[in-house]
Every structure is written in structure tokens, then in C-alpha cells.
């Protein structure tokens, strides 16, 4: 299938950190509009895992260089939806530190998007970034208020801004992540269109078709989901398609109610705290640190 034959208006992105996998999925689908990466996916890169299996770890500079090399191999393989590169941030990282990384990472590829978390400091970094012409993807979005803050903080952006609601992680705790996407799309319909919804944390074909049916501008999914889509002849949801999510016990997911929100409010007026955002940041930090060399003092303290 090529772009002229595509069965969905959504741009398709691969969620992964292995250039060989990018080549395989691009060959399978006929095209890839973009790719999303993060510290977890980079830690799973075959070359990174091979090095770790040999008992070798990276310094922070070596890890950054490895990430850069992976991104620069992926970037020419994908289209104008770009390659999203995530800054390394913990819960205490300030906007200025994120921005310093973002500026450097943005220079890695002509189609780069910089991923900042949907936190107060991440939004501050995004606000400055768009003023400087840096394209951004706001990740770890789990609430309509976070998406509203993304909209308000990035007004005036010259390039599309992405916001990435995470469907699967909401499903994991029994909430209907598809409702979050639906609510954000409904809220953004009142806006100027500068923020696009990138459905993320896609776990299975039903998620994928649900995101297509809601009219998401972009969808990112791991290779196994794109493989499943190909095996189903690149199925597109028909007009009668209805997404029905289930929790781990097979029961219907709890709905997430729509909230009337004024997009033109000051972004700092929104309550953007969400425990899943914080949990996601902690997980990314742990995966990043798993590839790093331990300081000599830390290694010594654990030797006994």
C-alpha cells in the first residue's frame, strides 16, 4: 500500500527505537509518516541491549550520542510527521534544563519534534520552544485539562503542535482512554487547529481502529499493531464501527466525562497534575538510568 492507496486520513507513526524495525514496517505498509521514540524504547534498541548484555553501560554523553545516532538513522525513513525525540526529565527537571536538551535534539534531524511531558515545567519549555520555532510533541497526556493547557501554552506556533493522549495506560486502570481522545477532539473543535491529536499507547487493533474512527490527525503504535493491521488488509473502520473497550476482567471500561473548558484561559490556570503522568516520568527515568554506568561510589556501596 502506498500513500495514494491509504485507507485512513490519519498519519501513521511507528512507536519504536530500532531503525531496522522502521524499515520493516515501512516496507510492510508502503510508507511511514513518522516515528515516536522515548527513553524506554531506546533502552530496548537491539544494539543498546547487546551492549548491556555484555556488561557495558553508557555515560550520559554516550547515551545521548547513541540516541542521536538512532534518530538520525530513522529520520530519513519517515515523512513529514517527523521523528519525536524525548528529553530526559525527572519530576524535578526545570524547564530551562529541558529546553537546553530540546534545542540540541532539534538539531539532530530536519523533521525533529521534541517531546516534553505534560507537566508545568514541560509546558513552560514548550511555550518557549514554539516561540523559537522548535516543533513540540507534548507527551504523557492523561486528562482533558492537560490538553487544554497544551493548546493555551503553544498558541502562535508556526508548525503543528502534537499532544499525545495515552489510551492503553488509562485502559489499564479501567478508564476508557478512547473517551479522553474523543473529549480532546471535541474541545479542540472550538479552537484554531494549531494542536493535533496524536493517539498513543495503542495496544491492539481495536485501539487503532477506534483512533481512526475518531478522526485523530496522527496515530502511533508499536510494530506488532501495524503488523496486525497489515494482516487485516489495512482495515478501515466503517460508519457502523463502535469501539468497545474492556478492562482486564472483560468488563466495560469506565467512561470519562467531557468537561466544558475555555481554551483561551491562561495555561497556568488549569489543574494539570495527573498521577499517571508522574508514573510515566518515573518509568522513563528508570529505563534511562538502566543503561548508564554507576558512579564508582554507588558501585562500591552495592558490592557487599
C-alpha positions in Angstrom: 0.0 0.0 0.0 1.3 3.5 -0.9 0.2 6.9 0.2 -2.2 7.2 -2.7 -3.9 4.0 -1.6 -4.0 4.8 2.1 -7.3 3.9 3.9 -7.1 6.4 6.7 -6.6 10.2 6.8 -4.6 9.8 10.0 -0.9 10.0 9.6 0.7 6.7 10.8 3.7 6.7 13.1 5.8 3.8 14.5 6.4 3.7 18.2 9.9 2.3 18.5 13.6 2.8 18.7 15.1 0.4 16.2 15.8 1.6 12.6 15.7 -1.9 11.2 12.1 -2.2 12.6 11.3 1.1 11.0 12.5 -0.2 7.6 10.4 -3.4 8.1 7.2 -1.6 8.9 7.7 1.0 6.2 8.1 -1.9 3.7 5.1 -3.6 5.1 2.7 -0.6 5.0 4.4 1.1 2.0 5.0 4.3 3.9 5.5 5.7 7.4 4.6 9.3 8.1 6.7 9.5 11.3 8.1 7.8 14.4 7.9 8.3 18.1 10.7 7.5 20.5 11.3 7.7 24.2 13.9 6.5 26.8 12.2 3.2 27.2 12.2 2.4 23.5 15.9 3.5 23.2 16.8 1.2 26.1 15.2 -1.7 24.1 17.2 -0.9 20.9 19.0 -4.2 19.9 22.4 -2.6 19.8 21.9 -0.9 23.2 20.7 -4.2 24.7 23.6 -6.1 23.1 26.0 -3.7 24.8 24.2 -4.0 28.1 24.2 -7.9 27.9 28.0 -7.7 27.5 28.1 -5.9 30.9 28.8 -2.4 29.4 26.9 0.7 30.3 26.8 4.2 28.9 28.0 7.5 30.3 25.3 10.2 29.9 27.2 11.6 26.9 27.4 8.2 25.3 23.7 7.6 25.9 22.9 10.9 24.2 25.2 10.1 21.3 23.6 6.7 20.9 20.1 8.3 20.9 21.3 10.8 18.3 22.7 8.1 16.0 19.4 6.1 16.2 17.3 9.2 15.5 19.5 10.2 12.6 19.1 6.7 11.1 15.3 6.8 11.5 14.7 10.4 10.3 15.2 9.9 6.6 13.0 6.8 6.6 9.8 8.7 7.7 7.7 11.5 6.4 6.6 14.9 7.5 5.1 13.8 10.8 8.7 13.6 11.8 10.6 11.8 14.5 9.7 12.6 18.1 12.7 12.8 20.4 12.1 12.9 24.1 14.1 15.0 26.6 15.5 13.2 29.6 13.5 14.7 32.5 12.6 13.6 36.0 10.0 15.2 38.3 12.4 17.8 39.4 13.8 18.9 36.0 13.3 22.5 35.3 12.0 24.0 32.0 15.4 25.5 31.3 17.1 22.1 31.5 14.5 20.6 29.2 14.9 23.5 26.8 18.6 23.1 26.6 18.2 19.5 25.6 15.4 20.3 23.3 17.4 22.9 21.4 20.2 20.4 20.8 17.9 17.5 19.9 16.0 19.6 17.5 19.3 20.0 15.5 19.6 16.2 15.1 17.1 15.9 12.2 15.3 18.2 9.8 12.0 16.6 10.7 12.5 16.5 14.5 9.8 17.0 17.1 10.8 17.5 20.7 8.8 15.6 23.3 8.1 17.3 26.6 5.9 15.9 29.4 2.5 17.4 30.2 3.8 19.0 33.4 4.2 22.6 34.5 7.9 22.7 33.6 7.3 20.7 30.4 4.7 23.3 29.3 7.0 26.2 30.1 9.7 24.6 28.0 7.1 24.0 25.2 5.9 27.7 25.3 9.5 28.9 24.8 10.2 26.3 22.2 7.4 27.2 19.9 8.4 30.9 20.1 11.9 29.7 18.9 10.4 27.7 16.1 11.1 24.3 17.7 8.3 21.7 16.9 6.9 20.0 20.0 5.0 16.9 21.0 3.5 17.0 24.4 3.6 13.5 25.8 2.1 11.6 28.8 -1.3 13.3 28.4 -4.0 11.7 30.6 -6.5 14.5 31.1 -8.5 17.0 29.1 -7.1 19.8 31.3 -3.6 18.9 30.2 -4.6 19.1 26.6 -6.2 22.4 27.2 -3.0 23.7 28.8 -1.0 22.5 25.8 -3.3 24.4 23.5 -3.1 27.6 25.5 0.7 27.4 26.1 1.5 26.9 22.5 -0.7 29.5 20.8 1.0 31.1 17.9 3.1 28.1 17.0 4.2 28.2 13.3 4.2 24.4 13.0 1.6 21.9 14.2 1.9 21.0 17.9 1.2 17.4 18.9 -0.5 16.3 22.1 -0.2 12.6 22.9 -3.1 11.1 25.0 -2.1 7.6 26.2 -5.0 5.3 25.7 -3.6 2.0 26.9 -2.4 3.2 30.3 -5.9 4.6 31.1 -7.4 1.3 30.0 -5.0 -0.5 32.4 -6.7 1.1 35.3 -10.2 0.6 34.0 -10.9 4.0 32.4 -11.9 4.4 28.7 -8.8 6.1 27.1 -10.8 6.5 23.9 -13.1 8.8 25.7 -10.2 11.1 26.5 -9.3 11.3 22.8 -12.9 12.0 22.0 -13.1 14.7 24.6 -9.9 16.4 23.5 -11.1 16.3 19.8 -14.4 17.8 20.8 -12.7 20.6 22.9 -10.2 21.4 20.1 -13.1 21.8 17.6 -13.6 25.2 19.2 -10.0 26.2 18.7 -7.8 27.3 15.8 -6.4 23.9 14.9 -2.8 24.5 15.8 -2.7 21.4 18.1 -3.1 18.0 16.6 -4.1 14.8 18.5 -1.5 12.0 18.3 -3.2 8.9 19.7 -0.6 7.0 21.7 -0.2 3.9 23.9 -2.0 1.9 21.3 -2.1 -1.8 22.4 -4.2 -3.6 19.8 -6.0 -3.3 16.5 -9.3 -2.2 18.2 -7.4 0.7 19.7 -6.1 1.6 16.3 -9.4 1.4 14.5 -11.0 3.4 17.4 -8.4 6.2 17.0 -9.0 6.2 13.2 -12.8 6.4 13.7 -12.5 9.5 16.0 -10.6 11.4 13.3 -7.2 11.7 15.1 -4.7 13.5 12.9 -2.0 11.1 13.9 -1.7 7.6 15.4 1.4 6.0 16.8 1.6 2.3 17.5 4.3 -0.4 18.1 5.3 -2.7 15.2 3.1 -5.6 16.4 0.0 -3.5 16.0 1.0 -2.3 12.5 1.7 -5.9 11.6 -1.8 -6.9 12.8 -3.3 -4.1 10.7 -1.4 -5.3 7.7 -2.7 -8.9 8.3 -6.2 -7.5 8.3 -5.6 -5.9 4.8 -5.2 -2.4 6.4 -8.8 -2.4 7.5 -10.5 0.9 8.0 -13.4 1.4 10.4 -16.7 1.7 8.7 -19.5 4.1 9.6 -21.1 1.4 11.8 -17.8 0.9 13.8 -18.2 1.2 17.5 -15.3 1.0 19.8 -16.0 -1.1 22.9 -13.1 -1.2 25.4 -12.8 -3.8 28.1 -10.8 -3.9 31.3 -8.6 -6.8 32.4 -11.6 -8.8 33.6 -13.6 -8.3 30.5 -15.9 -5.7 31.9 -16.7 -2.4 30.1 -14.3 0.5 30.8 -15.5 3.4 33.0 -16.4 6.4 30.9 -14.5 9.7 31.1 -16.9 12.6 31.1 -16.5 15.6 28.8 -15.7 18.9 30.6 -16.6 22.3 29.2 -13.2 24.1 29.1 -12.3 27.6 27.8 -9.2 27.2 25.6 -8.3 30.8 25.8 -7.8 30.8 29.6 -4.2 31.2 30.8 -2.5 27.8 30.6 -1.3 28.0 34.2 -4.9 28.2 35.4 -5.5 24.6 34.5 -5.0 21.8 37.0 -2.6 19.6 35.0 -1.5 17.2 37.7 -2.1 13.6 37.0 -0.6 10.5 38.8 -0.2 8.6 35.5 2.0 11.4 34.1 4.2 11.2 37.2 4.3 7.4 37.0 5.3 7.6 33.3 8.1 10.0 34.0 9.4 7.8 36.8 9.4 4.8 34.4 11.2 6.7 31.7 13.8 7.8 34.2 14.3 4.2 35.4 14.7 2.9 31.9 17.2 5.6 31.0 19.2 5.1 34.1 19.3 1.3 33.5 21.6 1.9 30.6 24.0 4.2 32.5 27.2 3.5 34.2 27.0 3.7 38.0 29.3 6.2 39.7 32.2 4.4 41.4 30.9 5.3 44.9 27.5 3.8 44.1 29.0 0.6 42.6 31.2 0.3 45.7 28.3 0.7 48.1 26.4 -2.2 46.4 29.4 -4.5 46.1 28.8 -6.0 49.6 
